[in-house]
Amino acid sequence: MLKSYLKIALRNFTRRQVYSIVNVVGLSVALACCLLVYLFVKSEFTYDTFHDNYENIYRLNVKTKRSADGDWRELGAVAAAMAPAFAENSAGIDKYVRLKGALALMKVNEEYREVPFIYADPDIFKVFTFPLLRGESKSLFNDPNTAILSEEYALKWFNTLEVVGKTFSVQLNDEYVPITIKGVTKKIPGNSSIQFDILLPFQKFIQTAGGDWLTSWNAWGIPTYFLMKESFNATDFDEQLTKIARKHFPEESRMNYAMSTQPLKDIYLDESVRGFSASGKKSTSWVLLTIAAFIIIIASINYTNLAIGMALPRTKEIGLRKTIGASGRQLAFQFLGEAFLYSIVSLFFALLLADLLLPYFSLLTNTSLDIIGALDYQLVTFIVSLVLLITLMAGGYPALIVSKFNTIKALKGQVRSNKRGLLIKSLIVFQFVLAVIFTFGTYTMTEQINFFYTTDRGYDDQNIIAIYVRDVDGDRVLKRMKEDLVLQPEIASISSMGWTGTRLMVGEGQVAADIYRVDPEFFNTLNIDIIKGSGFSKHASENQANTVIVNRSLLKEIGVALEDAVGTTIPFNRYDGFDNPMIIGVIDDVKFESLHSEVDPLIIHTNNNQELKRIMIKIVEGNRVAGQKKVEQSWANIFTDRPFEFEYLTDINNGQYASDENERIIILSAGFLSVLISCLGLFALSNLSIAQRKKEIGVRKIMGARLPELFITLSARFTLLIAISLIVALPIAWYLASGWLENFAFKIELGAAPFIVITVFMFLLSLISISYQIVKTSNINPAVTLREE
């Protein structure tokens, strides 16, 4: 019996090539999407769980009250002094690890490279599971002038893993320090929130950082992790740490601070805490899961529709089988078996397609996914379950229908059912509803991202070279570059900036504000207008060291009108040299950050107590190549050992929307696949429907009907279904798109354009999908058609 079923299934598979191809393409694409989404979601929700002790590892966070109404902000990086103090005064902590990211120039094999690295406490290999390929963990970091390399960097720098004992140099405080390699770590999994290629002892950071990094409880910026003992109670422990911490804060503000601990496994997907490690969004996983589910549904609908439609030409076969003793259960099993066969064939192509698309998908989702590396019993179980689910979804209803065919009517070929026709039409409508929603979403996201790129930010970012100077003396570099370039005809202007944040006490609450340290050329370089008051003098002097320029948002927060702004002092004394500085000018709400959020209050000053982070050089229009060469030569005159690395400010600004662009491409891909599968199904169904109406077409042609009339008649039922799909889908799509746009402070308005464009687009696609078979059948000689009937 099974052999007979298999033969029939294979015969139908090869004879009905159009329907077989449509089904295999649809199911293959759906399975490939599900496989990719499974790999991504599994990676996201298992972040950091590869560590042996992950259930007992917690990150130390600090909470600060931002306003009088109890609004708290939580930060995932604390002061370096906290961990030792807490470990000494708390019995719950087994071990702790402090991390500090840095960027420095390194000399390796007589070559200079600017490389990021991490300082870490010695217990990092006892708290976290980062296996060593070379070296002994017991002897690591006994000497501050040692380092651990990743296997990637060992091979990249020395072409071997046998690097223990080899040396390289790191530039710290303008001095090259020799570092001895003590070990090599195995490649860190992609789903680790802590990534590094070079580790240096935290003791080295303490030696070179200077300032109050080691003693201050306000010098935040050190991610700190605890390995807790088994008896750990989170609530009691947090309260205990808060009591200890508040003793170290000023009495008048200590109640505005609190400590908390966060489980390692929760860090990656917690968007409420501002951290200094990799982070993800739960919403992305749910969106991808929804997309994969919809595409599976669309592909299954295709199979169901075609299976039901193909059951009618096979009624005599089914009637004959029933006559010779086949039960309804056996016939149902046959149709389910055919669906299973399609699923297995589709799975083969899906695996090939997923492997082909995996690098592209990993790039879009900013992950490092690997099918072979993820192959385990869970993945096999998922694939088997998915194949069985598709078999039931796609083949279940057709199998049920076939099992209930009346034997006599089936033998006479008289089986008809309006209910099945209604079901097919309903499923087609549902398919295209999903396709329209995806298409509308793609259109909206494309328009919003184009809006990001084209909106006036309030300053000119064209032809500006940006050079980061975070790990060098920015003031010295700025001075030297001005000496070299200020008179060059290709250079329009040179400026600089540094940035950080602060909080102003206004009444009983606090106002968060950005602080930019600039030089007087800043406004000229970026072409920013002073709308009230004046800019900074180019001949800086002591009398402007305590003056600032602010934006409209800051005036609004402190309750000062634009007309009264100049001469007003603001409550700001966080940095040395400031004592309630006076406002000398006001700018508009210039959009330095992305357009996702409102413009923050901004304070701009020229006080050199804040370090510079970026030098900006504006190139004269039309002289980009020559100007860039002049800037590169100036850099080489200053640094003989540091590579010239830069970005154009336009690229930096556009990069703020990289994740939005990736999400758009994902939705675009989903829309394309949903429309493709739906149109393939529509093509196959129209092929089947028109083939069953050949006699009617022949009669119409004999009665004088021409191609345009036949086209309208034959396409009417399908265009009506598309019209119903649009009526149902467009309001839903508009509602979802409007909700998505609410996430942005600056956004487009949804007018009539997307409704018109998508309506025309869907009708054109549907007509193209069915036109070939209509034209082909209409051109057949009616005498031939009627003779066949």
C-alpha positions in Angstrom: 0.0 0.0 0.0 2.7 2.4 0.9 4.6 1.6 -2.2 1.5 2.3 -4.3 0.9 5.6 -2.5 4.5 6.6 -3.2 4.3 5.8 -6.9 1.1 7.8 -7.2 2.6 10.7 -5.3 5.7 10.7 -7.5 3.7 10.4 -10.7 1.5 13.4 -9.7 4.7 15.3 -8.7 6.3 14.9 -12.1 3.2 15.1 -14.3 1.8 18.3 -12.9 5.0 20.3 -13.1 3.5 23.8 -12.8 1.8 23.0 -9.5 4.7 21.0 -8.2 7.1 23.9 -8.9 4.8 26.4 -7.3 4.4 24.3 -4.2 8.1 23.5 -3.9 9.2 27.1 -4.4 6.6 28.4 -1.8 7.4 25.7 0.8 11.2 26.0 0.3 11.2 29.7 0.8 8.9 29.4 3.9 11.1 26.7 5.4 14.3 28.6 4.7 12.8 31.7 6.4 11.8 29.7 9.4 15.2 28.1 9.7 17.0 31.5 9.6 14.6 33.0 12.1 15.0 30.1 14.4 18.8 30.5 14.4 18.5 34.2 15.1 15.9 33.9 17.8 17.7 31.1 19.5 20.9 33.1 19.5 19.1 36.2 20.9 17.4 34.4 23.7 20.4 32.3 24.7 22.8 35.2 24.9 25.5 34.6 27.5 24.1 31.2 28.6 27.2 29.4 27.4 29.0 30.4 30.5 29.2 27.5 33.1 28.2 29.9 35.9 25.8 32.1 34.0 22.9 31.6 36.5 25.1 33.0 39.3 26.6 35.9 37.4 25.1 39.4 37.9 26.0 42.8 36.6 26.2 45.7 39.0 24.0 48.6 37.9 23.6 52.1 39.4 20.2 54.0 39.4 20.0 57.8 39.5 16.8 59.8 40.1 16.4 62.3 37.3 13.4 64.3 38.5 11.3 65.1 41.6 8.5 62.8 40.4 10.7 59.7 40.9 11.9 59.1 37.3 15.0 56.8 37.6 17.7 56.0 35.0 19.6 52.8 35.3 23.2 52.5 34.0 25.1 49.3 33.5 28.5 50.8 34.3 29.6 51.9 37.7 32.7 53.3 39.5 35.8 51.2 39.7 35.9 51.7 43.5 32.6 50.0 44.1 33.5 46.4 43.4 36.3 46.0 46.0 34.3 47.9 48.6 31.2 45.7 48.1 33.2 42.5 48.0 34.8 43.4 51.3 31.5 44.3 53.0 29.2 41.7 51.6 29.3 37.9 52.2 27.2 37.2 49.0 30.0 38.0 46.5 32.3 35.1 45.5 34.3 36.9 42.9 34.1 40.1 40.8 35.3 41.3 37.4 35.7 44.9 36.3 36.0 45.7 32.6 37.1 48.8 30.8 37.1 49.3 27.0 39.9 51.3 25.5 41.5 52.2 22.1 45.2 52.5 21.7 48.0 52.4 19.1 49.8 49.1 19.1 53.2 48.2 17.5 53.3 44.6 16.3 56.1 43.3 14.1 57.2 46.9 13.3 53.7 47.7 12.2 51.4 50.2 13.9 47.7 49.5 14.4 45.0 51.3 16.2 43.2 48.5 18.0 40.4 48.3 20.6 41.0 46.2 23.7 39.7 45.6 27.2 41.2 45.9 30.7 39.9 43.1 33.0 40.4 41.8 36.5 42.3 38.5 37.0 39.2 36.5 37.9 37.7 37.0 34.4 38.5 33.4 33.5 37.0 32.1 36.8 33.8 34.1 36.5 33.3 33.7 32.8 33.8 30.6 30.5 36.4 31.9 28.0 38.4 28.7 27.3 42.2 29.1 26.8 43.9 27.4 23.9 47.3 28.4 25.1 48.6 29.5 28.5 47.7 28.8 32.1 44.8 30.7 33.8 46.5 30.6 37.2 49.5 32.7 36.0 47.5 35.2 34.0 47.8 38.9 34.9 50.3 38.4 37.7 52.3 41.1 35.8 50.5 44.3 34.7 52.6 44.3 31.5 50.9 41.1 30.1 48.1 40.4 27.7 45.7 37.7 26.5 45.0 37.4 22.7 42.1 35.8 20.9 43.0 33.0 18.5 41.9 35.3 15.6 44.4 38.0 16.6 47.2 35.5 17.3 46.8 34.1 13.7 46.4 37.6 12.3 49.5 39.1 14.0 51.8 36.1 14.2 50.4 33.4 11.9 50.5 30.9 14.7 48.8 30.1 18.0 52.2 29.6 19.6 52.5 33.2 20.8 53.0 32.8 24.5 56.1 34.7 25.4 56.0 36.9 22.3 55.7 40.7 22.8 54.0 43.8 21.3 53.9 47.4 22.4 50.9 49.6 23.5 51.0 53.4 23.5 49.8 54.5 26.9 50.1 58.1 27.9 52.3 58.9 24.8 54.7 56.1 25.8 55.1 52.7 24.2 54.9 50.0 26.8 56.1 46.4 26.0 53.5 43.8 26.6 54.1 40.0 26.9 51.5 37.6 25.7 50.5 35.1 28.4 47.7 33.2 26.7 45.3 32.7 23.7 41.6 32.4 24.1 39.3 30.3 22.0 37.0 32.2 19.6 34.2 33.8 21.7 30.7 32.7 20.7 28.7 35.2 18.7 26.0 35.3 21.3 28.2 36.8 24.0 27.6 40.3 25.2 31.3 40.5 26.2 33.6 40.5 23.1 37.3 41.1 23.0 40.4 40.2 21.1 43.0 41.7 23.5 42.8 41.6 27.3 45.1 43.7 29.5 45.2 43.6 33.3 42.9 46.0 35.1 45.9 46.9 37.2 47.4 48.4 34.1 44.4 50.7 33.7 44.8 51.8 37.3 48.4 52.6 36.7 47.8 54.7 33.5 44.4 56.2 33.9 45.3 58.8 36.5 42.7 61.1 38.0 40.2 59.8 40.4 39.2 56.6 38.5 40.2 54.4 41.4 38.8 56.3 44.3 35.8 58.3 43.0 32.3 56.9 43.4 31.1 59.2 40.7 33.6 58.2 38.0 31.2 55.8 36.3 32.0 53.9 33.2 33.2 50.5 34.4 31.0 47.5 33.7 31.3 45.3 36.8 30.2 41.6 37.2 29.7 39.5 40.4 29.9 35.8 40.7 27.4 35.2 43.5 27.2 32.5 46.1 24.4 30.0 46.1 22.6 31.7 49.0 22.2 35.0 47.1 19.0 36.9 47.5 18.7 39.7 45.0 16.3 42.1 46.8 18.2 42.0 50.1 21.5 42.2 48.4 20.5 45.3 46.4 19.3 47.0 49.5 22.6 46.2 51.3 24.7 47.6 48.4 22.6 50.8 48.3 23.2 51.4 52.0 26.9 51.0 51.5 27.0 53.2 48.4 25.0 56.1 49.8 27.7 56.7 52.4 30.0 57.7 49.6 27.7 60.2 47.9 27.1 63.8 49.0 24.6 64.0 51.8 22.3 66.3 50.0 21.9 64.0 47.0 22.6 60.5 48.3 18.9 59.5 48.2 19.0 60.1 44.4 21.3 57.0 44.0 20.6 53.3 44.4 22.4 50.1 43.4 20.9 47.0 41.7 22.1 43.7 40.3 21.0 42.3 37.0 21.2 38.6 35.9 23.7 38.1 33.1 21.1 36.2 31.0 18.8 39.2 31.1 21.3 41.9 30.1 21.3 41.6 26.4 17.6 42.0 25.7 16.9 44.6 28.5 16.5 47.9 26.7 15.7 49.8 29.9 19.3 49.7 31.1 21.9 51.8 29.3 24.9 49.5 29.1 28.4 49.4 27.5 28.1 45.9 25.9 26.2 44.4 23.0 22.5 44.7 23.2 19.4 43.5 21.3 15.7 44.1 20.9 13.0 41.6 21.8 10.8 43.4 19.3 13.1 42.3 16.4 12.8 38.7 17.4 9.0 38.9 17.6 8.8 40.7 14.2 10.9 38.0 12.6 8.9 35.3 14.2 5.7 36.9 12.9 7.1 37.3 9.4 8.2 33.6 9.3 4.8 32.5 10.6 3.0 34.5 7.9 5.2 33.2 5.1 4.6 29.6 6.3 0.9 30.3 6.3 1.0 31.9 2.8 2.9 28.9 1.4 0.6 26.4 3.2 -2.4 28.3 1.8 -1.0 27.9 -1.7 -0.6 24.2 -1.2 -4.1 23.8 0.2 -5.7 25.8 -2.6 -3.9 23.8 -5.3 -4.5 20.5 -3.6 -8.3 21.2 -3.3 -8.3 22.4 -6.9 -6.4 19.4 -8.2 -8.7 17.0 -6.2 -11.5 17.8 -8.7 -9.7 16.4 -11.8 -8.8 13.4 -9.8 -12.3 12.5 -8.7 -12.6 9.5 -10.9 -9.3 8.1 -9.5 -10.6 8.7 -6.0 -14.0 7.1 -6.9 -12.3 4.0 -8.4 -10.1 3.6 -5.2 -13.2 3.8 -3.0 -14.9 1.2 -5.2 -12.1 -1.3 -4.8 -12.2 -0.9 -1.1 -10.1 2.1 -0.1 -11.4 3.7 3.1 -11.6 7.4 3.7 -8.8 7.1 6.2 -6.5 5.5 3.6 -7.3 8.2 1.0 -6.7 10.9 3.6 -3.4 9.2 4.4 -2.5 9.2 0.7 -3.0 13.0 0.4 -1.2 13.7 3.7 1.6 11.5 2.3 1.8 13.7 -0.8 2.0 16.8 1.3 4.8 15.2 3.3 6.6 14.3 0.1 6.4 18.0 -1.0 7.6 19.1 2.4 10.6 16.8 2.3 11.6 17.9 -1.2 11.1 21.5 -0.1 13.2 20.9 3.0 16.2 19.9 0.8 16.0 23.1 -1.2 15.3 25.1 1.9 18.5 24.0 3.6 20.5 25.0 0.5 18.7 28.3 0.3 19.2 29.0 4.0 22.9 28.3 3.8 23.2 30.6 0.7 21.3 33.4 2.5 22.9 33.0 5.9 25.8 35.5 5.4 23.4 38.1 4.1 20.9 37.5 6.9 23.7 37.6 9.5 24.8 41.0 8.1 21.3 42.4 8.3 20.8 41.2 11.9 24.3 42.0 13.0 24.9 38.4 14.2 27.3 35.6 13.4 25.0 32.6 12.7 26.1 29.2 11.6 23.9 26.2 10.7 26.5 23.6 11.2 27.6 25.1 14.5 24.0 25.3 15.7 23.2 21.7 14.7 21.9 19.9 17.8 18.9 17.9 18.9 16.9 21.1 19.3 17.5 22.2 15.7 16.7 18.7 14.4 13.5 18.6 16.6 12.5 22.0 15.3 13.0 21.0 11.6 11.1 17.7 12.1 8.2 19.5 13.9 8.1 22.2 11.2 7.9 19.6 8.4 5.1 17.8 10.2 3.3 21.1 10.9 3.4 22.1 7.3 2.2 18.6 6.3 -0.8 19.0 8.5 -1.5 22.6 7.6 -1.1 22.1 3.9 -2.4 18.6 3.4 -4.9 18.2 6.3 -8.0 19.9 4.8 -7.6 18.5 1.3 -7.2 15.0 2.9 -10.4 15.6 4.9 -12.3 16.6 1.7 -11.1 13.7 -0.3 -12.0 11.2 2.4 -15.6 12.4 2.2 -16.1 12.2 -1.6 -19.3 10.3 -2.6 -18.2 7.2 -4.5 -20.8 7.3 -7.3 -20.5 11.0 -7.9 -16.7 10.7 -7.9 -16.8 8.0 -10.6 -19.1 10.2 -12.7 -16.8 13.2 -12.1 -19.8 15.1 -10.6 -18.2 16.2 -7.4 -18.6 19.9 -6.9 -18.7 22.0 -3.7 -19.5 25.7 -3.3 -18.1 25.5 0.2 -14.7 24.5 -1.2 -14.9 27.3 -3.7 -15.6 29.7 -0.9 -12.7 28.4 1.1 -10.3 28.8 -1.8 -11.4 32.4 -2.3 -11.2 33.1 1.4 -7.6 31.8 1.6 -6.6 33.8 -1.5 -8.0 36.9 0.2 -6.1 36.1 3.4 -2.9 35.6 1.4 -3.1 38.9 -0.3 -4.1 40.7 2.9 -0.8 39.7 4.4 1.1 40.6 1.2 -0.5 44.1 1.2 0.4 44.6 4.8 4.0 43.8 4.2 4.0 46.0 1.0 2.5 48.9 2.9 5.0 48.5 5.7 7.9 48.5 3.2 6.6 51.6 1.6 6.2 53.4 4.9 9.7 52.4 6.2 11.3 53.4 2.9 9.7 56.9 3.0 10.6 57.3 6.7 14.2 56.5 6.1 14.4 58.7 3.1 12.9 61.4 5.3 15.8 60.8 7.8 18.4 61.3 5.0 16.8 64.4 3.5 15.6 66.3 6.5 17.4 69.5 7.3 19.4 69.0 10.4 20.0 72.7 11.0 23.6 72.5 9.9 25.7 71.6 6.8 27.4 68.2 7.1 28.7 68.1 3.5 32.4 67.7 2.6 33.5 67.6 6.3 36.2 65.1 7.3 35.8 63.9 10.9 38.9 62.5 12.7 38.5 60.9 16.1 41.2 62.0 18.6 39.9 60.3 21.7 43.2 58.6 22.7 45.6 61.5 21.9 46.1 65.1 22.9 43.3 66.6 20.8 44.3 70.2 21.5 47.8 69.6 20.2 46.6 67.9 17.1 44.1 70.7 16.4 46.8 73.3 16.8 49.2 71.5 14.5 46.6 70.8 11.8 45.5 74.5 11.8 49.1 75.5 11.3 49.4 73.1 8.3 46.0 73.6 6.7 44.5 77.0 7.5 46.1 78.6 4.4 45.5 75.7 2.0 43.1 76.7 -0.8 41.3 73.3 -0.6 40.5 73.8 3.1 37.5 76.0 4.0 37.7 75.8 7.8 38.9 73.6 10.7 37.1 73.0 14.0 36.7 70.5 16.8 34.3 69.2 19.4 34.0 66.9 22.4 30.8 65.7 24.0 29.4 64.3 27.2 26.3 64.7 29.3 25.3 66.4 32.6 22.3 67.1 34.8 21.2 70.5 35.9 19.3 71.1 39.1 16.2 73.1 38.2 13.8 73.5 41.1 13.5 70.2 42.8 14.2 68.2 39.7 17.1 67.5 37.3 17.4 68.3 33.6 19.6 66.1 31.5 21.6 68.0 29.0 24.3 67.4 26.4 27.6 69.3 26.7 29.7 70.1 23.7 33.2 71.6 24.0 34.0 73.3 20.7 36.4 76.0 19.3 35.1 79.3 17.9 35.2 78.0 14.3 32.7 75.3 15.1 29.7 77.4 14.0 31.3 78.5 10.8 32.5 75.0 9.9 29.0 73.5 10.3 27.2 76.7 9.1 25.1 77.0 12.2 23.3 80.3 12.8 23.3 82.2 16.1 19.6 83.2 16.4 20.1 85.3 19.5 23.2 86.9 20.9 26.7 86.2 19.5 29.2 83.4 19.0 32.5 82.8 20.7 35.4 85.1 19.9 38.1 83.6 17.7 40.6 85.2 20.1 39.6 83.1 23.1 40.3 84.8 26.4 39.5 84.3 30.1 36.4 86.4 29.9 34.6 83.8 27.8 35.8 80.7 29.7 32.6 80.9 31.8 30.2 81.7 28.9 28.1 79.2 27.0 25.8 79.0 24.0 22.6 77.0 24.4 19.7 75.7 22.2 16.0 76.4 22.4 15.3 73.1 24.2 17.6 74.1 27.1 15.8 77.5 27.4 12.5 75.7 27.6 13.7 73.3 30.3 15.0 76.1 32.5 12.0 78.3 31.8 13.8 81.3 30.1 12.3 83.1 27.1 14.4 83.6 24.0 14.3 87.3 24.3 15.7 87.2 27.9 18.3 84.4 27.3 21.4 86.5 26.7 23.0 87.4 30.0 21.1 84.7 31.9 23.2 82.3 34.1 22.4 78.6 34.3 22.9 76.2 37.2 25.9 74.4 35.9 29.1 73.8 37.8 30.1 70.2 37.2 33.3 70.9 35.4 36.3 72.9 36.7 36.2 76.4 35.4 32.4 76.7 35.4 30.5 78.6 38.0 26.9 79.2 36.8 28.0 80.2 33.3 26.4 83.0 31.4 24.5 82.6 28.1 26.0 84.7 25.3 24.1 83.1 22.4 21.3 80.8 21.4 21.0 78.4 18.4 18.0 76.6 17.1 17.4 73.0 18.0 20.0 71.6 15.7 19.7 67.9 15.2 23.2 66.5 16.0 21.8 63.1 17.0 19.4 60.9 15.1 15.8 61.9 14.4 14.4 59.0 16.4 14.1 61.2 19.5 13.6 64.9 20.4 16.5 67.2 20.4 18.1 67.3 23.9 18.9 70.4 25.8 22.4 71.5 24.7 25.2 73.5 26.3 28.1 74.6 24.1 31.4 76.0 25.6 35.1 76.5 24.8 36.4 75.5 28.2 39.5 73.2 27.7 38.9 71.2 30.8 36.8 68.9 28.7 38.7 66.8 26.2 38.3 67.0 22.5 37.0 63.8 20.7 36.7 64.9 17.0 38.4 67.3 14.7 36.3 68.4 11.7 37.9 69.8 8.5 35.6 71.3 5.8 36.8 70.8 2.3 36.1 73.4 -0.4 33.3 72.2 -2.7 34.8 70.3 -5.7 38.2 69.7 -4.0 37.4 66.6 -2.0 40.3 64.4 -3.4 43.0 67.1 -3.1 41.7 68.3 0.2 41.7 64.8 1.7 45.3 64.3 0.6 46.3 67.6 2.3 44.6 66.5 5.5 46.3 63.1 5.3 49.7 64.7 4.8 49.1 67.0 7.8 48.3 63.9 10.0 51.5 62.2 8.8 53.5 65.3 9.8 52.1 65.0 13.4 52.1 61.2 13.8 54.7 59.0 12.1 53.4 55.9 13.8 49.6 56.3 13.7 47.5 55.4 10.7 45.2 58.1 9.2 41.6 57.0 9.9 38.7 59.3 9.2 35.0 59.4 8.2 33.0 62.0 6.4 30.4 63.6 8.7 27.6 62.7 6.2 28.5 59.0 6.5 28.5 59.3 10.3 25.0 60.9 10.3 23.6 58.4 7.8 25.1 55.6 9.9 22.7 56.5 12.7 20.0 54.9 10.7 21.8 51.6 9.8 19.5 49.5 12.0 16.4 51.1 10.5 17.8 50.4 7.0 18.3 46.8 8.0 14.8 46.5 9.4 13.5 48.0 6.2 15.4 45.4 4.1 14.0 42.6 6.3 10.4 43.9 5.8 11.1 44.4 2.1 12.3 40.9 1.8 9.3 39.6 3.6 7.0 41.6 1.4 8.7 40.4 -1.7 8.5 36.8 -0.7 4.8 37.1 0.4 3.9 38.8 -2.9 5.9 36.3 -4.9 4.4 33.2 -3.2 0.9 34.7 -3.5 1.3 35.5 -7.1 2.7 32.1 -7.9 -0.3 30.6 -6.2 -2.6 32.9 -8.1 -0.9 31.9 -11.4 -1.3 28.2 -10.7 -4.9 28.6 -9.6 -5.8 30.7 -12.6 -4.1 28.1 -14.8 -6.3 25.4 -13.2 -9.5 27.4 -13.2 -9.1 28.5 -16.9 -8.2 24.9 -17.9 -11.6 23.8 -16.4 -13.4 26.5 -18.4 -12.1 25.6 -21.9 -15.5 24.6 -23.1 -17.0 27.8 -21.9 -14.2 29.8 -23.6 -14.8 27.9 -26.9 -18.5 28.6 -26.8 -17.9 32.3 -26.1 -15.5 32.6 -29.0 -18.0 30.9 -31.3 -20.6 33.5 -30.1 -18.2 36.3 -31.2 -16.4 37.1 -28.0 -12.9 38.7 -28.5 -9.8 38.6 -26.4 -10.5 41.9 -24.4 -14.0 40.6 -23.5 -12.6 37.1 -22.6 -9.9 38.7 -20.5 -12.3 40.8 -18.5 -14.7 37.8 -18.0 -12.0 35.4 -16.9 -10.1 37.8 -14.7 -13.1 39.3 -13.0 -13.3 36.7 -10.2 -9.6 37.1 -9.4 -9.6 41.0 -9.5 -12.6 40.9 -7.2 -10.6 38.9 -4.7 -7.7 41.3 -4.9 -10.1 44.3 -4.4 -11.5 42.6 -1.3 -8.0 42.0 0.0 -7.1 45.6 -0.4 -10.3 46.8 1.4 -9.5 44.5 4.3 -5.7 45.0 4.4 -5.2 48.8 3.8 -6.9 49.9 7.1 -5.0 47.3 9.1 -1.7 48.3 7.3 -2.4 52.0 8.0 -3.0 51.3 11.7 0.2 49.3 12.1 2.3 51.8 10.1 0.9 54.7 12.2 1.8 52.9 15.4 5.4 52.2 14.1 5.8 55.9 13.2 4.9 56.9 16.7 8.4 55.6 17.7 10.0 58.6 16.0 10.0 62.2 17.2 10.4 63.4 13.6 8.3 61.4 11.1 6.4 61.5 7.8 2.7 62.0 7.4 0.7 59.1 5.8 -1.3 60.7 3.0 -3.1 59.1 0.1 0.0 58.2 -1.8 0.7 54.7 -0.3 -2.9 53.7 -0.7 -2.9 54.6 -4.4 0.5 53.2 -5.2 -0.1 49.9 -3.4 -3.6 49.5 -5.0 -2.2 50.0 -8.5 0.8 47.8 -7.7 -1.3 44.8 -6.4 -3.8 45.0 -9.3 -1.0 45.1 -11.9 0.8 42.1 -10.2 -2.4 40.0 -10.0 -3.3 40.7 -13.7 0.2 39.9 -14.8 0.0 36.6 -12.8 -3.1 35.4 -14.6 -2.8 37.1 -18.0 -0.5 34.5 -19.6 -2.9 31.6 -19.2 -5.9 33.7 -20.2 -4.2 34.9 -23.4 -2.9 31.4 -24.2 -6.3 29.7 -23.7 -8.2 32.4 -25.5 -6.0 32.0 -28.6 -6.8 28.2 -28.9 -9.1 27.3 -31.8 -12.5 26.8 -30.3 -13.1 23.7 -32.5 -10.1 22.1 -31.0 -11.3 23.0 -27.4 -14.8 21.6 -28.0 -13.5 18.4 -29.6 -11.3 17.8 -26.5 -14.3 18.3 -24.3 
